[in-house]
Amino acid sequence: MFRASLMSLLAVAVLAGCSTGGSSSKAPEAGAANTDGRCEASGAQFAIGKQATPALVEQARKASGSQMAHALGPNDVMTMDYRSERLNLHTDAQGIVKSVNCG
């Protein structure tokens, strides 16, 4: 009887040690793009001052962790809806990126 109780207690202790107790509070490393699809504009700051080519837009999208990205010129029509997974690269008339933001 004692041996069976001891084995049960040991099994419970082992299982309790494997439990995570819920969510992890581990934050992503600085400079690393997030992986949940939400935009982090700070990751795309490198694009400012560069020509907004399709390759640069894609590189900025990946660096920001966004699901989508686009370049917007000074006269381009833009929607007013906010989308946390979208990166916007705002350019001047020559296509040079002047600012980046999410939405």
Backbone as numpy.savetxt, mean C-alpha at the origin, in Angstrom:
# Nx Ny Nz CAx CAy CAz Cx Cy Cz
-4.53 -42.03 35.93 -5.35 -40.85 35.93 -4.47 -39.59 35.93
-3.48 -39.57 36.82 -2.58 -38.42 36.89 -1.85 -38.21 35.56
-1.42 -39.34 34.95 -0.69 -39.27 33.69 -1.59 -38.69 32.58
-2.86 -39.08 32.53 -3.79 -38.57 31.51 -4.00 -37.08 31.71
-4.12 -36.61 32.95 -4.28 -35.18 33.23 -3.04 -34.40 32.82
-1.89 -34.97 33.09 -0.65 -34.32 32.72 -0.52 -34.19 31.20
-0.89 -35.23 30.46 -0.84 -35.19 29.00 -1.83 -34.16 28.45
-3.02 -34.08 29.05 -4.01 -33.09 28.61 -3.51 -31.68 28.86
-2.90 -31.46 30.00 -2.35 -30.15 30.34 -1.22 -29.77 29.38
-0.39 -30.73 29.04 0.70 -30.50 28.11 0.16 -30.14 26.72
-0.87 -30.84 26.28 -1.47 -30.56 24.96 -2.05 -29.15 24.93
-2.74 -28.75 26.00 -3.31 -27.40 26.07 -2.21 -26.35 26.05
-1.13 -26.59 26.75 -0.02 -25.63 26.79 0.63 -25.48 25.42
0.78 -26.59 24.71 1.37 -26.53 23.37 0.45 -25.75 22.43
-0.84 -26.04 22.46 -1.78 -25.34 21.59 -1.87 -23.86 21.94
-1.79 -23.53 23.20 -1.84 -22.12 23.60 -0.61 -21.37 23.10
0.52 -22.04 23.05 1.74 -21.42 22.55 1.68 -21.13 21.06
0.86 -21.86 20.33 0.72 -21.66 18.88 -0.29 -20.58 18.55
-1.09 -20.20 19.51 -2.14 -19.21 19.27 -1.53 -17.83 19.08
-2.07 -17.06 18.11 -1.57 -15.70 17.88 -2.36 -14.69 18.69
-3.53 -15.05 19.13 -4.31 -14.14 19.95 -4.97 -13.01 19.17
-5.10 -13.14 17.86 -5.80 -12.10 17.10 -4.92 -11.49 16.04
-5.11 -10.20 15.83 -4.42 -9.53 14.73 -3.01 -9.13 15.13
-2.20 -9.01 14.13 -0.82 -8.59 14.33 -0.74 -7.08 14.19
0.04 -6.44 15.01 0.18 -4.98 14.93 1.48 -4.59 14.25
2.08 -5.54 13.56 3.35 -5.26 12.89 3.14 -4.27 11.75
3.86 -3.17 11.78 3.74 -2.14 10.76 4.68 -2.44 9.61
4.31 -2.01 8.39 5.22 -2.21 7.27 6.50 -1.41 7.46
7.60 -1.90 6.89 8.87 -1.20 7.00 8.81 0.12 6.26
9.56 1.08 6.73 9.60 2.38 6.08 10.13 2.23 4.67
9.50 2.89 3.72 9.93 2.85 2.35 9.36 1.67 1.57
8.76 0.71 2.24 8.19 -0.44 1.54 6.75 -0.14 1.17
6.37 -0.51 -0.04 5.00 -0.30 -0.49 4.08 -1.23 0.29
2.90 -0.74 0.59 1.94 -1.59 1.27 1.44 -2.64 0.30
0.77 -3.66 0.82 0.31 -4.74 -0.03 -1.19 -4.89 -0.04
-1.91 -3.95 0.51 -3.37 -4.09 0.56 -4.07 -3.29 -0.53
-3.33 -2.69 -1.44 -3.93 -1.98 -2.57 -4.24 -0.53 -2.32
-4.11 -0.08 -1.06 -4.35 1.34 -0.78 -3.14 2.16 -1.16
-3.40 3.35 -1.63 -2.36 4.25 -2.10 -1.61 4.89 -0.92
-0.30 4.95 -1.05 0.57 5.68 -0.14 1.40 6.61 -1.02
0.94 7.85 -1.19 1.57 8.79 -2.13 3.04 9.03 -1.84
3.46 8.89 -0.61 4.87 9.13 -0.28 5.79 8.21 -1.06
5.32 7.02 -1.42 6.13 6.10 -2.18 6.39 6.55 -3.61
5.56 7.48 -4.11 5.68 7.94 -5.50 6.29 9.33 -5.62
6.79 9.89 -4.55 7.37 11.24 -4.59 8.55 11.34 -5.56
9.22 10.23 -5.81 10.36 10.24 -6.73 9.98 10.70 -8.13
8.69 10.60 -8.49 8.23 10.93 -9.84 8.17 12.44 -10.09
8.14 13.24 -9.05 8.04 14.69 -9.21 9.27 15.21 -9.96
9.00 16.00 -11.00 10.06 16.57 -11.82 10.40 15.73 -13.04
9.78 14.56 -13.18 10.07 13.68 -14.31 8.92 13.70 -15.31
9.22 13.32 -16.54 8.22 13.22 -17.59 7.28 12.06 -17.26
5.97 12.29 -17.36 4.97 11.28 -17.02 4.76 10.31 -18.18
5.67 9.37 -18.31 5.55 8.33 -19.33 4.72 7.17 -18.76
4.19 6.31 -19.61 3.48 5.13 -19.08 4.35 4.30 -18.15
5.63 4.19 -18.44 6.53 3.42 -17.58 6.68 4.08 -16.21
6.79 5.41 -16.17 6.91 6.11 -14.90 5.63 5.98 -14.08
4.48 6.09 -14.74 3.20 5.97 -14.04 3.10 4.58 -13.41
3.50 3.56 -14.13 3.45 2.19 -13.59 4.44 2.01 -12.45
5.63 2.56 -12.59 6.63 2.47 -11.52 6.12 3.18 -10.26
5.51 4.33 -10.42 4.97 5.08 -9.28 3.81 4.32 -8.65
2.98 3.69 -9.48 1.86 2.90 -8.95 2.38 1.80 -8.05
3.36 1.08 -8.54 3.92 -0.03 -7.75 4.56 0.49 -6.46
5.31 1.58 -6.56 6.00 2.13 -5.39 5.02 2.64 -4.34
3.84 3.07 -4.77 2.85 3.59 -3.82 1.94 2.50 -3.28
2.00 1.31 -3.86 1.14 0.21 -3.43 -0.27 0.30 -3.97
-0.51 1.21 -4.89 -1.84 1.43 -5.44 -2.24 0.35 -6.43
-3.54 0.18 -6.59 -4.06 -0.74 -7.59 -4.12 -0.08 -8.96
-4.26 1.23 -9.00 -4.34 1.96 -10.27 -3.68 3.31 -10.13
-3.24 3.85 -11.28 -2.60 5.17 -11.29 -2.83 5.79 -12.65
-2.84 7.12 -12.66 -2.94 7.84 -13.92 -2.33 9.22 -13.78
-1.91 9.74 -14.96 -1.36 11.10 -15.01 -2.48 12.04 -15.43
-2.55 13.19 -14.79 -3.57 14.19 -15.08 -2.91 15.50 -15.47
-3.22 15.98 -16.68 -2.71 17.26 -17.12 -3.54 18.40 -16.56
-3.08 19.64 -16.75 -3.77 20.79 -16.17 -5.19 20.99 -16.71
-5.49 20.51 -17.91 -6.82 20.68 -18.48 -7.61 19.38 -18.55
-7.10 18.33 -17.94 -7.80 17.04 -17.97 -9.00 17.06 -17.03
-10.04 16.39 -17.46 -11.24 16.25 -16.63 -10.96 15.16 -15.61
-11.34 15.41 -14.36 -11.16 14.39 -13.33 -12.44 14.25 -12.52
-12.65 13.05 -12.02 -13.83 12.78 -11.22 -13.62 13.32 -9.80
-14.69 13.53 -9.11 -14.61 14.05 -7.74 -14.70 12.93 -6.70
-14.82 11.69 -7.14 -14.90 10.59 -6.18 -13.51 10.28 -5.63
-13.45 9.90 -4.37 -12.19 9.55 -3.74 -12.05 8.04 -3.76
-10.93 7.56 -4.25 -10.65 6.13 -4.29 -9.30 5.89 -3.63
-9.33 5.20 -2.52 -8.11 5.00 -1.73 -7.06 4.15 -2.45
-7.45 3.47 -3.49 -6.51 2.61 -4.21 -5.97 3.25 -5.50
-6.24 4.55 -5.71 -5.82 5.24 -6.93 -4.74 6.28 -6.64
-3.69 6.28 -7.47 -2.63 7.27 -7.39 -2.81 8.25 -8.54
-2.74 9.54 -8.24 -2.84 10.60 -9.25 -1.49 11.30 -9.37
-1.00 11.40 -10.60 0.22 12.16 -10.89 -0.22 13.40 -11.64
-0.12 14.55 -11.03 -0.54 15.82 -11.64 0.63 16.41 -12.41
0.39 16.72 -13.69 1.46 17.22 -14.54 1.18 18.64 -15.02
2.23 19.27 -15.52 2.07 20.58 -16.17 1.74 20.34 -17.64
1.67 21.40 -18.42 1.30 21.30 -19.83 2.33 20.49 -20.64
3.55 20.40 -20.17 4.59 19.64 -20.87 4.65 18.18 -20.42
3.80 17.79 -19.48 3.78 16.41 -19.00 4.75 16.11 -17.90
5.29 17.14 -17.26 6.21 16.95 -16.13 5.39 16.84 -14.85
5.66 15.81 -14.06 4.92 15.59 -12.81 5.24 16.70 -11.83
4.20 17.39 -11.36 4.35 18.48 -10.39 3.96 18.07 -8.97
3.05 17.09 -8.86 2.64 16.61 -7.54 2.00 15.25 -7.68
1.96 14.52 -6.57 1.30 13.22 -6.53 0.38 13.20 -5.31
-0.75 12.52 -5.47 -1.64 12.33 -4.33 -2.51 11.10 -4.58
-3.18 10.68 -3.54 -4.08 9.53 -3.63 -5.50 10.02 -3.79
-6.30 9.22 -4.38 -7.72 9.57 -4.51 -8.20 9.28 -5.85
